[in-house]
Amino acid sequence: MAHSQQKRPTACLVLADGSVFYGKGFGATGQVTAELCFNTAMTGYQEIMTDPSYAGQVVTFTFPHVGNVGVNPEDDETADPVAEGMVVKWDPTEPSNWRSAETLSEWLARRGRVAIGGVDTRRLTRAIRQQGAPHVALAHDPDGNFDVSALISHARGFAGLEGMDLAKRVSCAQSYRWDEMRWAWPDGYARQKEAKHKVVAVDYGAKRNILRCLASAGCEVTVMPATSTAEDVLAQNPDGVFLSNGPGDPAATGEYAVPMIQGVMDKGLPIFGICLGHQMLALAVGAKTVKMNHGHHGANHPVQELETGKVEITSMNHGFAVDSQTLPKGVTETHVSLFDGSNCGIRLDGRPVFSVQHHPEASPGPQDSFYLFERFAASMNR
């Protein structure tokens, strides 16, 4: 009896070193080039794909069950997916969740994002850890036609994230107000109607849930573009300034962000930064940032607050880090990663200015780090 012909792979992931991974494509058809990272979170694939901090990156999910809760409009962190593509071990599972409005594959196809399943993600993750985040080309073709040599050339031609300012690409084009608070049972997202503080949030790629946390901490939030000047920010007469997360090389974004932050600091206003915002603040006080081997991406990262000794389970997403050896006098390191000792927080001595590398809004702990928003609100009270 003749054997049935085996189906050809419909997706192909190629690393710049020439490694080739074949699999089953889903989502949109087409091709992308990017940096490859891995994320260890067991939940939140939709939030990860729509997190602006993933601009310029394809995400490998180490957890195999992806697609099992579907997608829904409430869980988008920004209007459209920002991560360039997705790599998973198994084909996406059918959704089984009362909040699901659409399957992951349909959602990715509609949003123009390429994905590949059936890949040995453990092998891929080991390669990333050992060799650093590689440059890759990811292609999805239903007919299985791939020019591997051309894909390798595309991967090798990718410029990389060092020196790349991506904040401008994902920032808002104009200012807007935000009053939606954190999701709460049974009513979902309520509106902030009794704000105590006026806050300007500078958008380097802000996640919606960060803005919700600010609103829930009693803030009336005005979101402003990444390229806003100190004069633009101060014209809003804010009680405090928030520096958001975002993608790309901090040093490149710092070309225009650092003068703005320094101008705001000169006025003595409270400042709170997260992720790229943390790195921007560090650059503004004279420290330096460095590219990490493979970065921190996941929802299980232990971070210690040095002054209390308390350990928080945090969500992280960054490929660059603040070099704690370059922190100047008058700046105290407040948090460190217990995985590798890298810097995760700073504060300016005697001033209401502080920042953290991790994402307190993502609630992996689940509420281990929400006190940071309350601390920012308290600094504005004073």
Secondary structure as UniProt FT lines:
FT   STRAND          11..15
FT   TURN            16..17
FT   STRAND          20..27
FT   STRAND          30..39
FT   HELIX           45..49
FT   HELIX           52..54
FT   TURN            55..56
FT   STRAND          57..61
FT   TURN            68..69
FT   HELIX           73..75
FT   STRAND          85..87
FT   TURN            98..99
FT   HELIX           104..110
FT   TURN            111..112
FT   STRAND          114..117
FT   HELIX           121..131
FT   STRAND          135..140
FT   TURN            142..143
FT   HELIX           148..157
FT   TURN            162..163
FT   HELIX           167..170
FT   STRAND          176..178
FT   STRAND          180..184
FT   TURN            185..187
FT   STRAND          188..191
FT   STRAND          197..203
FT   HELIX           208..216
FT   TURN            217..218
FT   STRAND          219..225
FT   TURN            226..227
FT   HELIX           230..234
FT   TURN            235..236
FT   STRAND          240..243
FT   HELIX           250..266
FT   TURN            267..268
FT   STRAND          271..274
FT   HELIX           276..284
FT   TURN            285..286
FT   STRAND          288..305
FT   TURN            306..308
FT   STRAND          311..323
FT   HELIX           324..326
FT   TURN            329..330
FT   STRAND          331..337
FT   TURN            338..340
FT   STRAND          343..348
FT   TURN            349..350
FT   STRAND          353..356
FT   HELIX           360..362
FT   TURN            368..370
FT   HELIX           371..381
//
